[in-house]
Amino acid sequence: MLLDGKKGLIIGVANKHSIAWAIAQSAASQGAQLIFNYQNERLRENVEELVATMPGAKAFPCDVGSDTEIAALMQQVQKEFGRLDFLVHSVAFAPREELTGQFVNTTRQGFAIALDVSAYSLVAVTRAAVPLMTDGGSVVTLTYLGAERVVPHYNVMGVAKAALEASVRYLAHDLGPKNIRVNAISAGPIKTLAARGVSGISKMVDHHREFAPLRRATEQGEVGDTALFLVSPLGRGITGEVIYVDGGYHILGSLASVE
């Protein structure tokens, strides 16, 4: 039991298809006790139904766009657990209209929203979690290849993910002396609730299945088990990294168009 007695906070579960839920299942299978958030009342029922299947788990409201709600969530974590051993950040958003057409047409407001929710929120929740990581800890976030290569229709989300990956490195540097590790997982395209906002996601998944060296689509469980490795003692020497879980797709020298 790699996480026996460990306490974790999972931010970003929306439904059973969420990558965050796959991570939670992997962590719980190895003994972790978990707390979850739900963004709003619309998602509350979905999250609470899932959490009810996991013994001892609880869910509390938190929109990561609000520092007040983040602080309230951490107060709940402290009340329930007293400390925190790991944090999973699986949150991203951009207005749907920003994920069609050309990146050059990104609006100022759309850019600000994407960067705030998808990148700055990692900084905000990590900062709030640090006082609870009294024995060190691990932070894991989710990114995508669009951070470093042009992916049609990914647009401003690619820029936001690039900022997220840079934030991982700066946070890792700041928090290393506290024995807090910060890493990102770059997963292949997966049909999650958030991914449905990206035009052509089905074609992206099909393309990935055809061209990735492993010749199959990325599965949520594969990402979950990699996160388990990163938050467990097995990943104790790794920080500031982006680990690819994409069947090897990122090694390809050129990417065929998926438009």
Residue pairs with C-beta under 8 A, 6 or more apart in sequence:
1 30
1 31
2 30
2 31
2 228
2 232
2 233
2 234
3 27
3 30
3 31
3 32
3 85
3 228
3 231
3 232
4 30
4 31
5 31
5 33
6 27
6 31
6 32
6 33
6 85
6 86
6 231
7 32
7 33
7 34
7 35
7 77
7 81
7 82
7 83
7 84
7 85
7 86
8 24
8 27
8 32
8 33
8 34
8 35
8 84
8 85
8 86
8 87
8 88
8 231
9 34
9 35
9 36
9 37
9 73
9 77
9 84
9 86
9 87
9 88
9 129
10 20
10 21
10 23
10 24
10 27
10 34
10 35
10 36
10 37
10 88
10 90
11 20
11 36
11 37
11 62
11 64
11 87
11 88
11 89
11 90
11 91
11 125
12 18
12 19
12 20
12 37
12 88
12 89
12 90
12 91
12 142
13 20
13 21
13 24
13 36
13 37
13 38
13 47
13 50
13 90
14 20
14 39
14 43
14 46
14 47
14 192
14 193
14 194
15 21
15 43
15 46
15 50
15 193
16 50
17 191
17 192
17 193
17 220
18 90
18 192
18 193
18 220
19 90
19 142
19 187
19 190
19 192
19 220
19 223
19 224
20 88
20 90
20 142
21 50
21 220
22 220
22 221
22 223
22 224
23 88
23 90
23 140
23 223
23 224
23 227
23 228
24 34
24 36
24 54
24 57
24 88
24 224
25 221
25 224
26 221
26 224
26 225
26 227
26 228
27 34
27 86
27 88
27 224
27 227
27 228
27 231
28 34
28 54
28 57
30 228
30 232
32 85
32 86
32 231
33 56
33 57
33 81
34 54
34 56
34 57
35 57
35 58
35 59
35 60
35 76
35 77
35 80
35 81
36 47
36 50
36 51
36 57
36 58
36 59
36 60
37 47
37 59
37 60
37 61
37 62
37 64
37 73
38 44
38 46
38 47
38 48
38 59
38 60
38 61
38 62
39 61
39 62
39 63
39 64
40 61
40 63
44 59
44 61
47 59
48 59
51 57
51 58
51 59
58 76
58 80
60 72
60 73
60 76
61 69
61 72
61 73
62 69
62 70
62 72
62 73
63 69
64 70
64 91
64 117
64 121
64 124
64 125
65 116
65 117
65 121
67 124
67 128
70 124
70 125
70 128
71 128
73 128
74 128
74 129
74 131
74 132
77 84
77 129
77 132
78 132
81 132
83 132
83 133
83 134
83 135
84 129
84 132
84 133
84 137
85 133
85 135
85 137
85 138
85 231
86 137
86 138
86 139
86 140
86 231
87 125
87 126
87 129
87 137
87 138
87 139
87 140
88 139
88 140
88 141
88 227
88 231
89 121
89 122
89 125
89 126
89 139
89 140
89 141
89 142
90 141
90 142
91 117
91 118
91 121
91 122
92 117
92 118
92 142
92 157
92 160
92 161
92 194
93 113
93 114
93 117
93 118
93 194
93 197
94 110
94 113
94 114
94 117
94 118
94 155
94 156
94 157
94 160
94 197
95 109
95 110
95 113
95 114
96 197
97 110
98 106
98 107
98 110
98 111
98 114
98 155
98 156
98 157
99 153
99 154
99 155
99 156
99 157
99 197
99 198
99 199
100 153
100 155
100 199
101 155
102 155
103 155
103 156
103 158
103 159
106 155
106 156
110 156
111 156
111 159
114 156
114 157
114 159
114 160
115 159
115 160
115 163
117 160
118 157
118 160
118 161
118 163
118 164
119 160
119 161
119 163
119 164
119 167
120 167
122 139
122 141
122 164
122 167
122 168
122 171
123 167
123 171
126 139
126 171
126 175
126 182
129 137
129 139
130 175
130 178
130 180
133 178
133 180
135 179
136 178
136 179
136 180
136 181
137 179
137 180
137 181
138 180
138 181
138 182
138 183
138 230
138 231
138 235
139 171
139 175
139 180
139 181
139 182
139 183
140 183
140 184
140 185
140 227
140 230
140 231
141 164
141 168
141 182
141 183
141 184
141 185
142 184
142 185
142 186
142 187
142 223
143 161
143 164
143 165
143 168
143 184
143 185
143 186
143 187
143 242
144 151
144 154
144 157
144 158
144 161
144 186
144 187
144 189
145 151
145 186
145 188
145 244
145 246
145 249
145 250
146 154
146 157
146 158
146 161
147 158
147 161
147 162
147 164
147 165
147 186
148 162
148 165
149 255
150 158
151 158
151 204
151 255
151 258
152 200
152 257
152 258
152 259
153 198
153 199
153 200
153 259
154 198
157 198
164 184
165 184
165 242
168 182
168 183
168 184
168 240
168 241
168 242
169 240
171 182
172 181
172 182
172 183
172 239
172 240
173 240
175 181
175 182
176 239
181 230
181 235
181 236
181 238
181 239
182 239
182 240
183 230
183 235
183 238
183 239
183 240
183 241
183 242
183 243
184 241
184 242
184 243
185 223
185 226
185 227
185 230
185 242
185 243
185 244
185 245
186 242
186 243
186 244
186 245
186 246
186 250
187 218
187 222
187 223
187 245
187 246
188 208
188 212
188 217
188 218
188 245
188 246
188 247
188 249
189 195
189 201
189 204
189 205
189 208
189 217
189 218
190 205
190 217
190 218
190 219
190 220
190 223
191 201
191 202
191 205
192 220
195 201
198 204
200 258
200 259
203 258
203 259
204 258
205 217
207 256
207 258
208 217
208 218
208 246
208 247
208 249
209 215
209 216
209 217
211 249
211 252
211 256
212 218
212 246
212 247
212 248
212 249
213 247
213 248
213 249
213 251
214 247
214 248
215 247
216 247
217 247
218 245
218 246
218 247
222 245
223 245
226 243
226 245
229 235
230 238
230 243
244 250
